Amino acid sequence: MRLLPSTIIFPHCSPQVLDASNIDYYADDRFNTMIKTIKPFAPPVFTGNHRKLCKDSSRLKQKFHYCLPISGTKDSDFCSKADRLDLLLPQTRSTRCHASVLHMLLVDVYEELQAHEYSPILTYGSLLGAVRNGSIIPFTEDTDIAYSGEITSDSALAEALWKKGYHLFTNRIWRVCVAPTHPLAGNLFDPDRPAKNFAMPYVDLYSMNKTEDEAAYTMQELRRRTLPTDSVEPFSKVMINGLPFNTVHDPEFFLLAEYGADFRSPKPRNRGK
């Protein structure tokens, strides 16, 4: 009798991925139209340590460890115009730009913050990329948004982000990443990448508040500096990939103070932005 080779089946699971056609997006733009109409990607299959990503009940405690493991190139030339539209096509870790995922996160998180009246503005590295060349910096790790008000894990904002496939959590500051339930999870998941702190694209959210005398603003990560109110208000506009975003009234004042007189010149990663 001839014995056939046996197939080893490892324990595995798949998350309940959201159907983009049932998601209410604010803008009727090309990306939102296409994500609703393209053939859905098959859900990711999780094995080994990744199987915990199928359980969303403890996601707030998992923090970064509930974020979908995503890898992507940060090549400055290849990803100079990285866009969320790129993610609607099949991708590999060598063709996917890290900045394309950041662009998708930036747009969706900014829109939800705006819809829930948190008065979001671009700040730090995201503002820097917008001022330099109107795009996401290809080699940056994250996107940066400042907001006014109070965010909580049970807020309407958290629920709205969750319904779009995003994970809001606090890790020193509030942050957002792509959840395993995102409609594009099957195209973004890298099974060889661990789910660990800062190992995937994410958004940093920085709380900002007026001082008691209303003469200045505080912002998380400014250390002990404050921003004169007239350098923040009224907000101005910058563009990223052709889309407008609010930012501080005087972006140059902010960037000079944060990055120095040569802020328009890209620097190697080990020297900052």
C-alpha positions as CSV (number, residue, x, y, z in Angstrom):
1,M,0.0,0.0,0.0
2,R,1.4,3.4,-1.0
3,L,1.3,6.0,1.8
4,L,0.5,9.6,0.8
5,P,2.4,12.4,2.5
6,S,0.3,13.8,5.3
7,T,-0.6,17.5,5.5
8,I,0.3,19.2,8.7
9,I,-2.4,21.7,9.7
10,F,-1.3,24.3,12.2
11,P,-3.8,25.9,14.5
12,H,-5.1,29.1,12.8
13,C,-7.8,31.7,12.7
14,S,-9.1,34.6,10.7
15,P,-10.6,37.9,12.0
16,Q,-14.1,39.0,11.0
17,V,-13.0,41.6,8.4
18,L,-15.2,44.6,7.8
19,D,-17.1,44.9,4.6
20,A,-16.1,48.3,3.1
21,S,-19.3,48.6,1.2
22,N,-21.1,48.9,4.5
23,I,-18.8,51.6,5.9
24,D,-19.9,55.2,5.9
25,Y,-17.0,57.3,4.7
26,Y,-17.2,61.1,4.8
27,A,-15.7,62.1,1.5
28,D,-16.9,60.8,-1.9
29,D,-13.4,60.6,-3.2
30,R,-11.6,58.1,-5.5
31,F,-10.2,56.0,-2.6
32,N,-13.5,55.7,-0.7
33,T,-15.4,54.9,-3.9
34,M,-12.9,52.2,-5.0
35,I,-12.6,50.5,-1.7
36,K,-16.3,50.0,-1.7
37,T,-16.4,48.5,-5.2
38,I,-13.2,46.5,-5.6
39,K,-13.2,42.7,-5.0
40,P,-12.6,42.2,-1.3
41,F,-9.3,40.8,-0.3
42,A,-9.4,37.4,1.5
43,P,-9.1,37.8,5.3
44,P,-5.6,37.3,6.8
45,V,-4.9,33.9,8.3
46,F,-3.2,34.1,11.7
47,T,-1.0,31.3,13.1
48,G,1.3,31.0,16.1
49,N,1.5,34.1,18.2
50,H,-0.6,36.1,15.7
51,R,-3.7,34.1,16.6
52,K,-4.3,36.4,19.5
53,L,-5.2,39.0,16.9
54,C,-8.5,37.1,16.3
55,K,-9.7,38.1,19.8
56,D,-10.7,41.8,20.0
57,S,-12.2,41.7,23.5
58,S,-8.8,42.5,25.2
59,R,-7.6,44.9,22.5
60,L,-7.4,47.9,24.9
61,K,-5.0,46.0,27.1
62,Q,-3.0,44.7,24.2
63,K,-2.3,48.2,22.9
64,F,0.3,47.9,20.1
65,H,0.1,44.1,20.3
66,Y,-3.4,44.3,18.7
67,C,-2.2,46.3,15.7
68,L,-2.1,44.4,12.4
69,P,1.6,43.5,11.6
70,I,2.4,45.5,8.5
71,S,5.7,45.9,6.7
72,G,6.7,48.2,3.9
73,T,9.6,49.9,2.2
74,K,10.8,53.4,3.3
75,D,12.9,54.0,0.2
76,S,12.9,57.8,-0.4
77,D,12.9,57.6,-4.2
78,F,10.4,54.7,-4.6
79,C,8.0,56.1,-2.0
80,S,8.3,59.9,-2.6
81,K,4.7,60.1,-3.7
82,A,3.2,57.2,-1.6
83,D,-0.6,57.3,-1.6
84,R,-3.3,55.3,0.1
85,L,-4.6,54.4,-3.4
86,D,-1.6,52.2,-3.8
87,L,-3.1,49.9,-1.1
88,L,-6.0,49.0,-3.3
89,L,-3.7,46.9,-5.5
90,P,-2.1,43.6,-4.4
91,Q,1.1,44.4,-2.5
92,T,4.2,42.7,-1.1
93,R,6.5,43.9,1.6
94,S,8.9,45.1,-1.1
95,T,6.3,47.0,-3.2
96,R,4.2,48.4,-0.3
97,C,5.3,51.8,0.9
98,H,5.1,52.3,4.7
99,A,4.0,55.9,3.9
100,S,1.0,54.7,1.8
101,V,-0.4,53.1,5.0
102,L,0.4,56.2,6.9
103,H,-1.5,58.3,4.3
104,M,-4.6,56.1,4.8
105,L,-4.4,56.4,8.5
106,L,-3.8,60.1,8.4
107,V,-6.9,60.8,6.2
108,D,-9.3,58.5,8.1
109,V,-8.2,59.5,11.6
110,Y,-8.2,63.2,10.8
111,E,-11.7,63.0,9.3
112,E,-13.0,61.3,12.4
113,L,-11.4,63.8,14.8
114,Q,-12.9,66.6,12.7
115,A,-16.3,65.0,12.7
116,H,-16.3,64.6,16.5
117,E,-15.2,68.2,17.0
118,Y,-11.6,67.6,18.2
119,S,-10.3,70.4,16.0
120,P,-7.4,68.3,14.5
121,I,-4.3,69.9,13.0
122,L,-1.2,68.4,11.4
123,T,1.9,68.8,13.6
124,Y,5.5,67.6,13.9
125,G,6.6,65.2,11.1
126,S,3.3,65.3,9.2
127,L,3.5,69.1,9.0
128,L,7.1,68.9,8.0
129,G,6.3,66.5,5.1
130,A,3.4,68.8,4.0
131,V,5.6,71.9,4.0
132,R,8.5,70.2,2.3
133,N,6.8,68.6,-0.7
134,G,3.1,68.1,0.1
135,S,3.4,64.4,1.0
136,I,4.2,61.9,3.7
137,I,8.0,61.7,4.5
138,P,8.9,58.3,3.0
139,F,11.1,57.2,5.9
140,T,9.0,58.4,8.8
141,E,7.7,55.9,11.3
142,D,4.3,57.5,12.0
143,T,1.9,60.4,11.4
144,D,1.3,63.2,13.8
145,I,-2.0,65.0,14.6
146,A,-2.7,67.4,17.5
147,Y,-6.2,67.8,18.9
148,S,-8.3,69.7,21.4
149,G,-10.6,68.1,24.0
150,E,-10.5,64.8,25.9
151,I,-10.3,61.4,24.3
152,T,-11.4,58.3,26.1
153,S,-11.5,54.6,25.2
154,D,-15.3,54.5,25.3
155,S,-15.8,57.7,23.4
156,A,-17.9,58.1,20.2
157,L,-14.5,58.7,18.4
158,A,-13.2,55.3,19.5
159,E,-16.4,53.6,18.3
160,A,-16.3,55.4,15.0
161,L,-12.6,54.4,14.4
162,W,-13.3,50.8,15.3
163,K,-16.2,50.7,12.8
164,K,-13.7,51.6,10.1
165,G,-11.1,49.1,11.1
166,Y,-8.8,51.1,13.4
167,H,-7.6,50.5,16.9
168,L,-7.4,53.5,19.3
169,F,-5.3,52.9,22.4
170,T,-3.2,54.7,24.9
171,N,0.5,54.1,25.2
172,R,1.8,57.2,27.0
173,I,-0.2,59.2,24.5
174,W,-3.3,58.2,22.4
175,R,-2.4,56.3,19.2
176,V,-4.2,54.7,16.3
177,C,-3.2,51.8,14.1
178,V,-4.8,49.5,11.5
179,A,-6.8,46.8,13.2
180,P,-6.9,43.1,12.0
181,T,-10.6,43.8,11.0
182,H,-9.7,46.5,8.5
183,P,-11.2,45.9,5.0
184,L,-7.6,45.8,3.5
185,A,-6.1,43.6,6.2
186,G,-5.7,40.7,3.9
187,N,-3.5,42.9,1.6
188,L,-1.6,44.5,4.3
189,F,-0.8,41.7,6.8
190,D,2.8,40.5,6.9
191,P,2.9,37.0,8.6
192,D,6.7,37.3,9.2
193,R,6.4,40.6,11.2
194,P,5.8,40.4,14.9
195,A,3.1,42.3,16.7
196,K,5.2,44.5,19.0
197,N,5.5,48.1,20.0
198,F,6.2,50.6,17.2
199,A,6.6,47.8,14.7
200,M,3.9,49.0,12.3
201,P,2.4,52.2,10.8
202,Y,0.5,54.2,13.4
203,V,-0.8,57.7,14.3
204,D,0.4,59.7,17.3
205,L,-2.3,62.0,18.8
206,Y,-1.1,65.0,20.8
207,S,-3.3,66.8,23.2
208,M,-3.1,70.6,22.9
209,N,-4.7,73.2,25.2
210,K,-4.8,76.9,25.8
211,T,-3.1,78.3,28.9
212,E,-5.4,79.9,31.5
213,D,-4.6,83.4,30.2
214,E,-5.2,82.2,26.6
215,A,-1.9,83.7,25.5
216,A,-0.4,80.4,24.4
217,Y,-1.0,76.7,23.7
218,T,0.6,73.7,25.2
219,M,1.1,70.5,23.2
220,Q,2.3,67.1,24.2
221,E,5.9,66.5,23.3
222,L,6.7,70.2,23.2
223,R,8.5,69.6,26.5
224,R,8.3,72.9,28.4
225,R,7.8,75.1,25.4
226,T,4.5,76.8,24.6
227,L,3.1,78.2,21.3
228,P,1.9,81.8,21.2
229,T,-1.8,81.8,20.4
230,D,-1.3,84.0,17.4
231,S,1.1,81.4,15.9
232,V,-1.6,78.8,16.2
233,E,-4.9,80.6,15.5
234,P,-6.5,81.0,13.1
235,F,-5.6,77.7,11.6
236,S,-3.9,77.7,8.2
237,K,-4.1,75.0,5.5
238,V,-1.4,72.6,4.1
239,M,-1.8,69.9,1.5
240,I,-0.8,66.2,1.5
241,N,-1.3,64.3,-1.7
242,G,-3.7,67.0,-2.9
243,L,-5.9,66.9,0.2
244,P,-6.2,69.9,2.5
245,F,-5.5,69.7,6.3
246,N,-5.6,72.3,9.0
247,T,-2.4,73.2,10.9
248,V,-1.0,76.0,13.0
249,H,-1.4,79.5,11.7
250,D,2.4,79.9,11.3
251,P,3.9,76.6,10.2
252,E,7.4,78.1,9.6
253,F,7.5,79.4,13.2
254,F,6.6,75.9,14.5
255,L,9.1,74.0,12.3
256,L,11.9,76.4,13.0
257,A,11.5,76.0,16.7
258,E,11.2,72.2,16.4
259,Y,13.7,71.3,13.7
260,G,16.0,74.2,13.2
261,A,16.7,76.6,10.3
262,D,17.4,73.7,7.9
263,F,14.1,72.0,8.4
264,R,13.4,72.0,4.7
265,S,16.3,69.7,4.1
266,P,15.7,65.9,4.7
267,K,18.1,64.3,7.1
268,P,19.1,60.7,7.5
269,R,16.9,58.8,9.9
270,N,19.5,58.7,12.7
271,R,19.6,62.5,12.6
272,G,15.9,63.1,12.9
273,K,13.4,64.0,10.3
